[in-house]
Amino acid sequence: MRNPLHQPVVEHALETVSLARPLVETVTRRDRELGSQLRRALSSVALNLAEGWGSQGGNARLRYESALGSVYEARAALRVALAWGYVSVESATSVLESIDTLGGRVFGLARR
């Protein structure tokens, strides 16, 4: 049975995507491959969460674990963009905070 607490996590993922969009566009202008990977990782979080929402038992947990892996990937991709100087710390801070908060929520789902 679907847990009504899971759906707000999908909304958080979508809000993070919206928040990250300008950074993804900036990264893509400098490094198309890294921008694409960041975009795909962020999208994967939301999509796997939604798929988990519609799944049951072990299948749901697998989707949440995939979403968590994508959270880690998105965070790493943004940190790589910072290391290359494609984005500033100031512009990335709120996105990294949102990703970290989202990661905590997804971790909770994956461990149930």
Phi, psi and omega per residue, in radians:
M1 nan 2.434 -3.105
R2 -1.263 2.390 3.112
N3 -1.573 2.141 -3.110
P4 -1.129 -0.228 3.115
L5 -1.340 -0.291 -3.090
H6 -1.298 -0.624 -3.040
Q7 -1.024 -0.711 3.100
P8 -1.071 -0.430 3.100
V9 -1.201 -0.643 3.061
V10 -1.077 -0.761 3.113
E11 -1.082 -0.693 3.090
H12 -1.075 -0.723 3.105
A13 -1.071 -0.744 3.125
L14 -1.155 -0.668 3.076
E15 -1.127 -0.649 3.102
T16 -1.151 -0.713 3.075
V17 -1.034 -0.817 3.137
S18 -1.084 -0.729 3.123
L19 -1.129 -0.651 -3.087
A20 -1.421 -0.307 -3.023
R21 -0.875 -0.842 3.130
P22 -1.078 -0.625 3.115
L23 -1.207 -0.722 3.114
V24 -1.048 -0.741 3.119
E25 -1.115 -0.701 3.108
T26 -1.132 -0.815 3.128
V27 -1.066 -0.754 -3.106
T28 -1.066 -0.635 3.105
R29 -1.124 -0.543 -3.118
R30 -1.607 -0.591 -3.050
D31 -2.637 1.653 -3.040
R32 -1.015 -0.727 -3.110
E33 -1.161 -0.778 3.128
L34 -1.156 -0.706 3.089
G35 -1.065 -0.728 3.117
S36 -1.134 -0.735 -3.140
Q37 -1.136 -0.719 3.101
L38 -1.105 -0.782 3.128
R39 -1.069 -0.810 -3.117
R40 -1.143 -0.677 3.136
A41 -1.134 -0.795 3.132
L42 -1.113 -0.731 3.102
S43 -1.108 -0.700 -3.119
S44 -1.076 -0.616 3.106
V45 -1.018 -0.951 -3.103
A46 -1.090 -0.751 -3.084
L47 -1.180 -0.725 3.114
N48 -1.199 -0.641 3.066
L49 -1.083 -0.777 3.138
A50 -1.115 -0.693 3.116
E51 -1.161 -0.687 3.078
G52 -1.100 -0.650 3.103
W53 -1.010 -0.619 -3.116
G54 -1.627 0.097 -3.119
S55 -1.912 3.009 3.134
Q56 -2.227 2.709 2.997
G57 0.930 -2.263 -3.081
G58 -1.111 -0.569 3.107
N59 -1.122 -0.688 3.102
A60 -1.110 -0.784 -3.131
R61 -1.068 -0.710 3.097
L62 -1.056 -0.725 3.123
R63 -1.134 -0.722 3.127
Y64 -1.158 -0.633 3.080
E65 -1.168 -0.663 3.063
S66 -1.113 -0.731 3.100
A67 -1.060 -0.712 3.137
L68 -1.122 -0.742 3.068
G69 -1.032 -0.675 3.119
S70 -1.220 -0.566 3.032
V71 -1.044 -0.846 -3.139
Y72 -1.080 -0.698 3.134
E73 -1.131 -0.777 3.136
A74 -1.094 -0.745 3.130
R75 -1.093 -0.771 3.129
A76 -1.127 -0.721 3.141
A77 -1.093 -0.709 3.117
L78 -1.178 -0.663 3.106
R79 -1.184 -0.604 3.050
V80 -1.124 -0.748 3.096
A81 -1.057 -0.675 3.055
L82 -1.103 -0.796 -3.115
A83 -1.082 -0.617 3.102
W84 -1.383 -0.188 -3.131
G85 1.412 0.329 3.127
Y86 -1.291 -0.509 3.107
V87 -2.360 2.768 -3.139
S88 -1.605 2.757 3.070
V89 -1.015 -0.730 -3.114
E90 -1.056 -0.720 -3.103
S91 -1.343 -0.419 -3.073
A92 -1.624 -0.297 -3.012
T93 -1.009 -0.865 -3.085
S94 -1.163 -0.589 3.113
V95 -1.209 -0.765 3.106
L96 -1.089 -0.687 3.097
E97 -1.101 -0.736 3.126
S98 -1.144 -0.717 3.105
I99 -1.103 -0.739 -3.139
D100 -1.118 -0.762 3.111
T101 -1.113 -0.773 3.099
L102 -1.057 -0.743 3.124
G103 -1.017 -0.698 3.099
G104 -1.104 -0.693 3.135
R105 -1.198 -0.743 -3.140
V106 -1.164 -0.686 3.101
F107 -0.988 -0.754 3.115
G108 -1.054 -0.694 3.113
L109 -1.189 -0.709 -3.073
A110 -1.217 -0.392 -3.076
R111 -1.681 0.011 3.132
R112 -1.308 nan nan
